[in-house]
Amino acid sequence: MHTTTIPNWRKSTFCNGATACVEVAPLADGNVALRDSKVEDGPVLVFTPSEWAAFTAGVRDGEFDLQTLAAAAG
């Protein structure tokens, strides 16, 4: 990730203080960064606003629920 400012990383309130969560950060260019909270210096995924909107809509719609994925696989 190429940025001159340090992102304001946030964890979900569902993490309840756990260290094994993902963190997201809005970037100055409008993109959204995602990382593993356990590996702060690790890789960062960067999504465009439309990619992030599609992902979060899929989460809300249950597209990634384990039952949905299992049903689709077999």
PyMOL Python script that loads the backbone (N, CA, C, O; Angstrom):
from pymol import cmd

cmd.read_pdbstr("""\
ATOM      1  N   MET A   1       0.857  -1.170   0.000  1.00  0.00           N
ATOM      2  CA  MET A   1       0.000   0.000   0.000  1.00  0.00           C
ATOM      3  C   MET A   1       0.899   1.227   0.000  1.00  0.00           C
ATOM      4  O   MET A   1       1.796   1.357   0.833  1.00  0.00           O
ATOM      5  N   HIS A   2       0.652   2.105  -0.925  1.00  0.00           N
ATOM      6  CA  HIS A   2       1.454   3.317  -1.019  1.00  0.00           C
ATOM      7  C   HIS A   2       0.628   4.489  -0.518  1.00  0.00           C
ATOM      8  O   HIS A   2      -0.308   4.932  -1.183  1.00  0.00           O
ATOM      9  N   THR A   3       0.977   4.977   0.637  1.00  0.00           N
ATOM     10  CA  THR A   3       0.259   6.120   1.194  1.00  0.00           C
ATOM     11  C   THR A   3       1.231   6.922   2.052  1.00  0.00           C
ATOM     12  O   THR A   3       2.151   6.363   2.650  1.00  0.00           O
ATOM     13  N   THR A   4       1.027   8.202   2.105  1.00  0.00           N
ATOM     14  CA  THR A   4       1.930   9.035   2.893  1.00  0.00           C
ATOM     15  C   THR A   4       1.417   9.241   4.307  1.00  0.00           C
ATOM     16  O   THR A   4       2.139   9.764   5.156  1.00  0.00           O
ATOM     17  N   THR A   5       0.178   8.837   4.573  1.00  0.00           N
ATOM     18  CA  THR A   5      -0.363   8.962   5.916  1.00  0.00           C
ATOM     19  C   THR A   5      -0.670   7.578   6.467  1.00  0.00           C
ATOM     20  O   THR A   5      -0.939   6.640   5.715  1.00  0.00           O
ATOM     21  N   ILE A   6      -0.627   7.466   7.770  1.00  0.00           N
ATOM     22  CA  ILE A   6      -0.945   6.193   8.407  1.00  0.00           C
ATOM     23  C   ILE A   6      -2.464   6.066   8.464  1.00  0.00           C
ATOM     24  O   ILE A   6      -3.145   6.957   8.971  1.00  0.00           O
ATOM     25  N   PRO A   7      -2.998   4.955   7.943  1.00  0.00           N
ATOM     26  CA  PRO A   7      -4.453   4.799   7.955  1.00  0.00           C
ATOM     27  C   PRO A   7      -5.005   4.700   9.379  1.00  0.00           C
ATOM     28  O   PRO A   7      -4.307   4.290  10.306  1.00  0.00           O
ATOM     29  N   ASN A   8      -6.252   5.077   9.523  1.00  0.00           N
ATOM     30  CA  ASN A   8      -6.957   4.958  10.791  1.00  0.00           C
ATOM     31  C   ASN A   8      -7.639   3.588  10.812  1.00  0.00           C
ATOM     32  O   ASN A   8      -8.800   3.462  10.423  1.00  0.00           O
ATOM     33  N   TRP A   9      -6.913   2.563  11.269  1.00  0.00           N
ATOM     34  CA  TRP A   9      -7.416   1.189  11.266  1.00  0.00           C
ATOM     35  C   TRP A   9      -8.522   1.033  12.303  1.00  0.00           C
ATOM     36  O   TRP A   9      -8.432   1.566  13.409  1.00  0.00           O
ATOM     37  N   ARG A  10      -9.576   0.287  11.928  1.00  0.00           N
ATOM     38  CA  ARG A  10     -10.694   0.014  12.829  1.00  0.00           C
ATOM     39  C   ARG A  10     -11.035  -1.464  12.795  1.00  0.00           C
ATOM     40  O   ARG A  10     -10.987  -2.099  11.741  1.00  0.00           O
ATOM     41  N   LYS A  11     -11.381  -2.012  13.963  1.00  0.00           N
ATOM     42  CA  LYS A  11     -11.878  -3.384  14.071  1.00  0.00           C
ATOM     43  C   LYS A  11     -13.387  -3.326  14.271  1.00  0.00           C
ATOM     44  O   LYS A  11     -13.933  -2.329  14.743  1.00  0.00           O
ATOM     45  N   SER A  12     -14.031  -4.398  13.908  1.00  0.00           N
ATOM     46  CA  SER A  12     -15.463  -4.512  14.162  1.00  0.00           C
ATOM     47  C   SER A  12     -15.722  -4.543  15.661  1.00  0.00           C
ATOM     48  O   SER A  12     -14.901  -5.040  16.432  1.00  0.00           O
ATOM     49  N   THR A  13     -16.859  -4.012  16.064  1.00  0.00           N
ATOM     50  CA  THR A  13     -17.239  -4.103  17.468  1.00  0.00           C
ATOM     51  C   THR A  13     -17.515  -5.546  17.866  1.00  0.00           C
ATOM     52  O   THR A  13     -17.544  -5.857  19.057  1.00  0.00           O
ATOM     53  N   PHE A  14     -17.720  -6.433  16.899  1.00  0.00           N
ATOM     54  CA  PHE A  14     -17.936  -7.847  17.183  1.00  0.00           C
ATOM     55  C   PHE A  14     -16.658  -8.544  17.639  1.00  0.00           C
ATOM     56  O   PHE A  14     -16.721  -9.664  18.146  1.00  0.00           O
ATOM     57  N   CYS A  15     -15.504  -7.908  17.470  1.00  0.00           N
ATOM     58  CA  CYS A  15     -14.236  -8.499  17.903  1.00  0.00           C
ATOM     59  C   CYS A  15     -14.132  -8.549  19.431  1.00  0.00           C
ATOM     60  O   CYS A  15     -13.446  -9.413  19.977  1.00  0.00           O
ATOM     61  N   ASN A  16     -14.798  -7.642  20.109  1.00  0.00           N
ATOM     62  CA  ASN A  16     -14.811  -7.630  21.571  1.00  0.00           C
ATOM     63  C   ASN A  16     -13.417  -7.720  22.176  1.00  0.00           C
ATOM     64  O   ASN A  16     -13.214  -8.465  23.135  1.00  0.00           O
ATOM     65  N   GLY A  17     -12.455  -6.981  21.638  1.00  0.00           N
ATOM     66  CA  GLY A  17     -11.110  -6.956  22.186  1.00  0.00           C
ATOM     67  C   GLY A  17     -10.225  -8.105  21.734  1.00  0.00           C
ATOM     68  O   GLY A  17      -9.069  -8.180  22.150  1.00  0.00           O
ATOM     69  N   ALA A  18     -10.727  -8.995  20.901  1.00  0.00           N
ATOM     70  CA  ALA A  18      -9.921 -10.113  20.401  1.00  0.00           C
ATOM     71  C   ALA A  18      -8.813  -9.600  19.500  1.00  0.00           C
ATOM     72  O   ALA A  18      -8.950  -8.552  18.870  1.00  0.00           O
ATOM     73  N   THR A  19      -7.721 -10.337  19.441  1.00  0.00           N
ATOM     74  CA  THR A  19      -6.615  -9.925  18.577  1.00  0.00           C
ATOM     75  C   THR A  19      -6.705 -10.547  17.189  1.00  0.00           C
ATOM     76  O   THR A  19      -6.044 -10.076  16.263  1.00  0.00           O
ATOM     77  N   ALA A  20      -7.499 -11.584  17.027  1.00  0.00           N
ATOM     78  CA  ALA A  20      -7.609 -12.279  15.750  1.00  0.00           C
ATOM     79  C   ALA A  20      -8.796 -11.754  14.952  1.00  0.00           C
ATOM     80  O   ALA A  20      -9.804 -12.443  14.795  1.00  0.00           O
ATOM     81  N   CYS A  21      -8.669 -10.552  14.459  1.00  0.00           N
ATOM     82  CA  CYS A  21      -9.733  -9.922  13.681  1.00  0.00           C
ATOM     83  C   CYS A  21      -9.124  -9.293  12.426  1.00  0.00           C
ATOM     84  O   CYS A  21      -7.905  -9.216  12.276  1.00  0.00           O
ATOM     85  N   VAL A  22      -9.982  -8.858  11.559  1.00  0.00           N
ATOM     86  CA  VAL A  22      -9.515  -8.047  10.447  1.00  0.00           C
ATOM     87  C   VAL A  22      -9.744  -6.589  10.802  1.00  0.00           C
ATOM     88  O   VAL A  22     -10.619  -6.263  11.604  1.00  0.00           O
ATOM     89  N   GLU A  23      -8.954  -5.722  10.201  1.00  0.00           N
ATOM     90  CA  GLU A  23      -9.115  -4.284  10.399  1.00  0.00           C
ATOM     91  C   GLU A  23      -9.309  -3.630   9.038  1.00  0.00           C
ATOM     92  O   GLU A  23      -8.739  -4.071   8.040  1.00  0.00           O
ATOM     93  N   VAL A  24     -10.104  -2.594   9.009  1.00  0.00           N
ATOM     94  CA  VAL A  24     -10.332  -1.831   7.790  1.00  0.00           C
ATOM     95  C   VAL A  24      -9.948  -0.383   8.025  1.00  0.00           C
ATOM     96  O   VAL A  24      -9.967   0.105   9.155  1.00  0.00           O
ATOM     97  N   ALA A  25      -9.601   0.295   6.946  1.00  0.00           N
ATOM     98  CA  ALA A  25      -9.246   1.711   7.041  1.00  0.00           C
ATOM     99  C   ALA A  25      -9.633   2.407   5.738  1.00  0.00           C
ATOM    100  O   ALA A  25      -9.281   1.946   4.652  1.00  0.00           O
ATOM    101  N   PRO A  26     -10.358   3.517   5.855  1.00  0.00           N
ATOM    102  CA  PRO A  26     -10.617   4.325   4.662  1.00  0.00           C
ATOM    103  C   PRO A  26      -9.328   5.046   4.271  1.00  0.00           C
ATOM    104  O   PRO A  26      -8.604   5.541   5.134  1.00  0.00           O
ATOM    105  N   LEU A  27      -9.049   5.104   2.991  1.00  0.00           N
ATOM    106  CA  LEU A  27      -7.846   5.776   2.498  1.00  0.00           C
ATOM    107  C   LEU A  27      -8.219   7.116   1.867  1.00  0.00           C
ATOM    108  O   LEU A  27      -9.354   7.322   1.438  1.00  0.00           O
ATOM    109  N   ALA A  28      -7.261   8.004   1.821  1.00  0.00           N
ATOM    110  CA  ALA A  28      -7.490   9.361   1.312  1.00  0.00           C
ATOM    111  C   ALA A  28      -7.988   9.371  -0.134  1.00  0.00           C
ATOM    112  O   ALA A  28      -8.704  10.288  -0.534  1.00  0.00           O
ATOM    113  N   ASP A  29      -7.615   8.355  -0.918  1.00  0.00           N
ATOM    114  CA  ASP A  29      -8.032   8.317  -2.323  1.00  0.00           C
ATOM    115  C   ASP A  29      -9.411   7.697  -2.524  1.00  0.00           C
ATOM    116  O   ASP A  29      -9.857   7.525  -3.659  1.00  0.00           O
ATOM    117  N   GLY A  30     -10.095   7.358  -1.415  1.00  0.00           N
ATOM    118  CA  GLY A  30     -11.430   6.778  -1.503  1.00  0.00           C
ATOM    119  C   GLY A  30     -11.460   5.268  -1.431  1.00  0.00           C
ATOM    120  O   GLY A  30     -12.528   4.679  -1.258  1.00  0.00           O
ATOM    121  N   ASN A  31     -10.312   4.629  -1.561  1.00  0.00           N
ATOM    122  CA  ASN A  31     -10.249   3.179  -1.462  1.00  0.00           C
ATOM    123  C   ASN A  31     -10.344   2.743  -0.009  1.00  0.00           C
ATOM    124  O   ASN A  31     -10.296   3.566   0.905  1.00  0.00           O
ATOM    125  N   VAL A  32     -10.481   1.443   0.191  1.00  0.00           N
ATOM    126  CA  VAL A  32     -10.575   0.868   1.537  1.00  0.00           C
ATOM    127  C   VAL A  32      -9.496  -0.190   1.690  1.00  0.00           C
ATOM    128  O   VAL A  32      -9.357  -1.067   0.838  1.00  0.00           O
ATOM    129  N   ALA A  33      -8.728  -0.112   2.779  1.00  0.00           N
ATOM    130  CA  ALA A  33      -7.668  -1.077   3.057  1.00  0.00           C
ATOM    131  C   ALA A  33      -8.155  -2.096   4.079  1.00  0.00           C
ATOM    132  O   ALA A  33      -8.964  -1.781   4.951  1.00  0.00           O
ATOM    133  N   LEU A  34      -7.650  -3.324   3.961  1.00  0.00           N
ATOM    134  CA  LEU A  34      -8.030  -4.416   4.853  1.00  0.00           C
ATOM    135  C   LEU A  34      -6.769  -5.165   5.241  1.00  0.00           C
ATOM    136  O   LEU A  34      -5.925  -5.441   4.389  1.00  0.00           O
ATOM    137  N   ARG A  35      -6.628  -5.503   6.540  1.00  0.00           N
ATOM    138  CA  ARG A  35      -5.459  -6.265   6.980  1.00  0.00           C
ATOM    139  C   ARG A  35      -5.842  -7.181   8.136  1.00  0.00           C
ATOM    140  O   ARG A  35      -6.914  -7.052   8.728  1.00  0.00           O
ATOM    141  N   ASP A  36      -4.937  -8.109   8.442  1.00  0.00           N
ATOM    142  CA  ASP A  36      -5.058  -9.011   9.579  1.00  0.00           C
ATOM    143  C   ASP A  36      -4.541  -8.275  10.803  1.00  0.00           C
ATOM    144  O   ASP A  36      -3.406  -7.797  10.797  1.00  0.00           O
ATOM    145  N   SER A  37      -5.342  -8.172  11.847  1.00  0.00           N
ATOM    146  CA  SER A  37      -4.934  -7.412  13.024  1.00  0.00           C
ATOM    147  C   SER A  37      -3.744  -8.028  13.755  1.00  0.00           C
ATOM    148  O   SER A  37      -3.039  -7.332  14.485  1.00  0.00           O
ATOM    149  N   LYS A  38      -3.517  -9.320  13.565  1.00  0.00           N
ATOM    150  CA  LYS A  38      -2.393  -9.975  14.231  1.00  0.00           C
ATOM    151  C   LYS A  38      -1.060  -9.655  13.572  1.00  0.00           C
ATOM    152  O   LYS A  38      -0.011  -9.804  14.198  1.00  0.00           O
ATOM    153  N   VAL A  39      -1.086  -9.219  12.323  1.00  0.00           N
ATOM    154  CA  VAL A  39       0.134  -8.989  11.548  1.00  0.00           C
ATOM    155  C   VAL A  39       0.103  -7.560  11.025  1.00  0.00           C
ATOM    156  O   VAL A  39      -0.149  -7.333   9.841  1.00  0.00           O
ATOM    157  N   GLU A  40       0.358  -6.601  11.901  1.00  0.00           N
ATOM    158  CA  GLU A  40       0.231  -5.189  11.527  1.00  0.00           C
ATOM    159  C   GLU A  40       1.171  -4.785  10.396  1.00  0.00           C
ATOM    160  O   GLU A  40       0.848  -3.884   9.622  1.00  0.00           O
ATOM    161  N   ASP A  41       2.315  -5.429  10.290  1.00  0.00           N
ATOM    162  CA  ASP A  41       3.249  -5.115   9.204  1.00  0.00           C
ATOM    163  C   ASP A  41       3.076  -6.046   8.012  1.00  0.00           C
ATOM    164  O   ASP A  41       3.883  -6.017   7.082  1.00  0.00           O
ATOM    165  N   GLY A  42       2.043  -6.864   8.027  1.00  0.00           N
ATOM    166  CA  GLY A  42       1.801  -7.829   6.966  1.00  0.00           C
ATOM    167  C   GLY A  42       1.146  -7.208   5.752  1.00  0.00           C
ATOM    168  O   GLY A  42       1.042  -5.987   5.636  1.00  0.00           O
ATOM    169  N   PRO A  43       0.705  -8.065   4.851  1.00  0.00           N
ATOM    170  CA  PRO A  43       0.093  -7.582   3.608  1.00  0.00           C
ATOM    171  C   PRO A  43      -1.226  -6.852   3.865  1.00  0.00           C
ATOM    172  O   PRO A  43      -1.938  -7.127   4.831  1.00  0.00           O
ATOM    173  N   VAL A  44      -1.520  -5.928   2.982  1.00  0.00           N
ATOM    174  CA  VAL A  44      -2.749  -5.141   3.044  1.00  0.00           C
ATOM    175  C   VAL A  44      -3.459  -5.297   1.707  1.00  0.00           C
ATOM    176  O   VAL A  44      -2.848  -5.146   0.649  1.00  0.00           O
ATOM    177  N   LEU A  45      -4.738  -5.596   1.759  1.00  0.00           N
ATOM    178  CA  LEU A  45      -5.555  -5.633   0.549  1.00  0.00           C
ATOM    179  C   LEU A  45      -6.215  -4.272   0.397  1.00  0.00           C
ATOM    180  O   LEU A  45      -6.677  -3.693   1.380  1.00  0.00           O
ATOM    181  N   VAL A  46      -6.263  -3.762  -0.817  1.00  0.00           N
ATOM    182  CA  VAL A  46      -6.889  -2.459  -1.069  1.00  0.00           C
ATOM    183  C   VAL A  46      -8.007  -2.657  -2.084  1.00  0.00           C
ATOM    184  O   VAL A  46      -7.815  -3.248  -3.146  1.00  0.00           O
ATOM    185  N   PHE A  47      -9.177  -2.146  -1.728  1.00  0.00           N
ATOM    186  CA  PHE A  47     -10.365  -2.280  -2.555  1.00  0.00           C
ATOM    187  C   PHE A  47     -10.845  -0.919  -3.025  1.00  0.00           C
ATOM    188  O   PHE A  47     -10.762   0.063  -2.287  1.00  0.00           O
ATOM    189  N   THR A  48     -11.345  -0.859  -4.251  1.00  0.00           N
ATOM    190  CA  THR A  48     -11.986   0.357  -4.739  1.00  0.00           C
ATOM    191  C   THR A  48     -13.328   0.499  -4.016  1.00  0.00           C
ATOM    192  O   THR A  48     -13.823  -0.467  -3.436  1.00  0.00           O
ATOM    193  N   PRO A  49     -13.910   1.680  -4.046  1.00  0.00           N
ATOM    194  CA  PRO A  49     -15.225   1.841  -3.401  1.00  0.00           C
ATOM    195  C   PRO A  49     -16.281   0.873  -3.938  1.00  0.00           C
ATOM    196  O   PRO A  49     -17.085   0.353  -3.164  1.00  0.00           O
ATOM    197  N   SER A  50     -16.294   0.626  -5.237  1.00  0.00           N
ATOM    198  CA  SER A  50     -17.305  -0.293  -5.788  1.00  0.00           C
ATOM    199  C   SER A  50     -17.019  -1.739  -5.386  1.00  0.00           C
ATOM    200  O   SER A  50     -17.955  -2.501  -5.141  1.00  0.00           O
ATOM    201  N   GLU A  51     -15.754  -2.128  -5.314  1.00  0.00           N
ATOM    202  CA  GLU A  51     -15.413  -3.475  -4.843  1.00  0.00           C
ATOM    203  C   GLU A  51     -15.827  -3.653  -3.387  1.00  0.00           C
ATOM    204  O   GLU A  51     -16.392  -4.684  -3.021  1.00  0.00           O
ATOM    205  N   TRP A  52     -15.547  -2.647  -2.553  1.00  0.00           N
ATOM    206  CA  TRP A  52     -15.901  -2.710  -1.141  1.00  0.00           C
ATOM    207  C   TRP A  52     -17.423  -2.771  -0.964  1.00  0.00           C
ATOM    208  O   TRP A  52     -17.921  -3.523  -0.126  1.00  0.00           O
ATOM    209  N   ALA A  53     -18.148  -1.990  -1.742  1.00  0.00           N
ATOM    210  CA  ALA A  53     -19.610  -2.000  -1.661  1.00  0.00           C
ATOM    211  C   ALA A  53     -20.162  -3.371  -2.048  1.00  0.00           C
ATOM    212  O   ALA A  53     -21.089  -3.866  -1.407  1.00  0.00           O
ATOM    213  N   ALA A  54     -19.606  -3.983  -3.085  1.00  0.00           N
ATOM    214  CA  ALA A  54     -20.060  -5.314  -3.501  1.00  0.00           C
ATOM    215  C   ALA A  54     -19.755  -6.352  -2.424  1.00  0.00           C
ATOM    216  O   ALA A  54     -20.586  -7.214  -2.140  1.00  0.00           O
ATOM    217  N   PHE A  55     -18.576  -6.273  -1.830  1.00  0.00           N
ATOM    218  CA  PHE A  55     -18.204  -7.210  -0.766  1.00  0.00           C
ATOM    219  C   PHE A  55     -19.126  -7.063   0.447  1.00  0.00           C
ATOM    220  O   PHE A  55     -19.663  -8.055   0.940  1.00  0.00           O
ATOM    221  N   THR A  56     -19.309  -5.844   0.923  1.00  0.00           N
ATOM    222  CA  THR A  56     -20.136  -5.658   2.115  1.00  0.00           C
ATOM    223  C   THR A  56     -21.604  -6.018   1.843  1.00  0.00           C
ATOM    224  O   THR A  56     -22.294  -6.506   2.737  1.00  0.00           O
ATOM    225  N   ALA A  57     -22.077  -5.783   0.628  1.00  0.00           N
ATOM    226  CA  ALA A  57     -23.441  -6.199   0.275  1.00  0.00           C
ATOM    227  C   ALA A  57     -23.545  -7.720   0.314  1.00  0.00           C
ATOM    228  O   ALA A  57     -24.551  -8.258   0.778  1.00  0.00           O
ATOM    229  N   GLY A  58     -22.517  -8.419  -0.168  1.00  0.00           N
ATOM    230  CA  GLY A  58     -22.507  -9.877  -0.113  1.00  0.00           C
ATOM    231  C   GLY A  58     -22.502 -10.398   1.317  1.00  0.00           C
ATOM    232  O   GLY A  58     -23.161 -11.392   1.622  1.00  0.00           O
ATOM    233  N   VAL A  59     -21.767  -9.736   2.183  1.00  0.00           N
ATOM    234  CA  VAL A  59     -21.752 -10.130   3.604  1.00  0.00           C
ATOM    235  C   VAL A  59     -23.149  -9.954   4.198  1.00  0.00           C
ATOM    236  O   VAL A  59     -23.667 -10.854   4.859  1.00  0.00           O
ATOM    237  N   ARG A  60     -23.752  -8.792   3.958  1.00  0.00           N
ATOM    238  CA  ARG A  60     -25.091  -8.528   4.496  1.00  0.00           C
ATOM    239  C   ARG A  60     -26.125  -9.517   3.968  1.00  0.00           C
ATOM    240  O   ARG A  60     -27.055  -9.892   4.683  1.00  0.00           O
ATOM    241  N   ASP A  61     -25.961  -9.940   2.709  1.00  0.00           N
ATOM    242  CA  ASP A  61     -26.926 -10.843   2.080  1.00  0.00           C
ATOM    243  C   ASP A  61     -26.667 -12.313   2.399  1.00  0.00           C
ATOM    244  O   ASP A  61     -27.415 -13.183   1.952  1.00  0.00           O
ATOM    245  N   GLY A  62     -25.613 -12.599   3.169  1.00  0.00           N
ATOM    246  CA  GLY A  62     -25.315 -13.976   3.545  1.00  0.00           C
ATOM    247  C   GLY A  62     -24.568 -14.770   2.485  1.00  0.00           C
ATOM    248  O   GLY A  62     -24.471 -15.993   2.576  1.00  0.00           O
ATOM    249  N   GLU A  63     -24.044 -14.089   1.490  1.00  0.00           N
ATOM    250  CA  GLU A  63     -23.360 -14.753   0.376  1.00  0.00           C
ATOM    251  C   GLU A  63     -22.158 -15.588   0.833  1.00  0.00           C
ATOM    252  O   GLU A  63     -21.802 -16.563   0.173  1.00  0.00           O
ATOM    253  N   PHE A  64     -21.539 -15.221   1.941  1.00  0.00           N
ATOM    254  CA  PHE A  64     -20.335 -15.900   2.399  1.00  0.00           C
ATOM    255  C   PHE A  64     -20.568 -16.765   3.634  1.00  0.00           C
ATOM    256  O   PHE A  64     -19.611 -17.270   4.220  1.00  0.00           O
ATOM    257  N   ASP A  65     -21.832 -16.943   4.039  1.00  0.00           N
ATOM    258  CA  ASP A  65     -22.138 -17.800   5.172  1.00  0.00           C
ATOM    259  C   ASP A  65     -21.700 -19.228   4.844  1.00  0.00           C
ATOM    260  O   ASP A  65     -21.817 -19.670   3.701  1.00  0.00           O
ATOM    261  N   LEU A  66     -21.204 -19.937   5.834  1.00  0.00           N
ATOM    262  CA  LEU A  66     -20.695 -21.290   5.610  1.00  0.00           C
ATOM    263  C   LEU A  66     -21.763 -22.210   5.017  1.00  0.00           C
ATOM    264  O   LEU A  66     -21.452 -23.034   4.157  1.00  0.00           O
ATOM    265  N   GLN A  67     -23.006 -22.084   5.459  1.00  0.00           N
ATOM    266  CA  GLN A  67     -24.067 -22.923   4.922  1.00  0.00           C
ATOM    267  C   GLN A  67     -24.303 -22.642   3.437  1.00  0.00           C
ATOM    268  O   GLN A  67     -24.535 -23.562   2.653  1.00  0.00           O
ATOM    269  N   THR A  68     -24.241 -21.379   3.063  1.00  0.00           N
ATOM    270  CA  THR A  68     -24.432 -20.996   1.667  1.00  0.00           C
ATOM    271  C   THR A  68     -23.298 -21.530   0.805  1.00  0.00           C
ATOM    272  O   THR A  68     -23.529 -22.036  -0.293  1.00  0.00           O
ATOM    273  N   LEU A  69     -22.077 -21.416   1.301  1.00  0.00           N
ATOM    274  CA  LEU A  69     -20.919 -21.906   0.547  1.00  0.00           C
ATOM    275  C   LEU A  69     -20.952 -23.416   0.415  1.00  0.00           C
ATOM    276  O   LEU A  69     -20.630 -23.944  -0.649  1.00  0.00           O
ATOM    277  N   ALA A  70     -21.336 -24.129   1.474  1.00  0.00           N
ATOM    278  CA  ALA A  70     -21.420 -25.595   1.424  1.00  0.00           C
ATOM    279  C   ALA A  70     -22.486 -26.052   0.438  1.00  0.00           C
ATOM    280  O   ALA A  70     -22.277 -27.008  -0.310  1.00  0.00           O
ATOM    281  N   ALA A  71     -23.632 -25.368   0.436  1.00  0.00           N
ATOM    282  CA  ALA A  71     -24.708 -25.726  -0.486  1.00  0.00           C
ATOM    283  C   ALA A  71     -24.290 -25.509  -1.935  1.00  0.00           C
ATOM    284  O   ALA A  71     -24.633 -26.305  -2.809  1.00  0.00           O
ATOM    285  N   ALA A  72     -23.556 -24.443  -2.187  1.00  0.00           N
ATOM    286  CA  ALA A  72     -23.117 -24.132  -3.546  1.00  0.00           C
ATOM    287  C   ALA A  72     -22.059 -25.129  -4.026  1.00  0.00           C
ATOM    288  O   ALA A  72     -21.951 -25.402  -5.222  1.00  0.00           O
ATOM    289  N   ALA A  73     -21.281 -25.668  -3.086  1.00  0.00           N
ATOM    290  CA  ALA A  73     -20.209 -26.600  -3.449  1.00  0.00           C
ATOM    291  C   ALA A  73     -20.719 -28.004  -3.729  1.00  0.00           C
ATOM    292  O   ALA A  73     -20.058 -28.782  -4.416  1.00  0.00           O
ATOM    293  N   GLY A  74     -21.870 -28.324  -3.211  1.00  0.00           N
ATOM    294  CA  GLY A  74     -22.184 -29.697  -3.417  1.00  0.00           C
ATOM    295  C   GLY A  74     -23.540 -30.138  -3.295  1.00  0.00           C
ATOM    296  O   GLY A  74     -23.822 -31.323  -3.471  1.00  0.00           O
TER     297      GLY A  74
END
""", "prot")
cmd.dss("prot")
cmd.show_as("cartoon", "prot")
cmd.util.cbc("prot")
cmd.orient("prot")
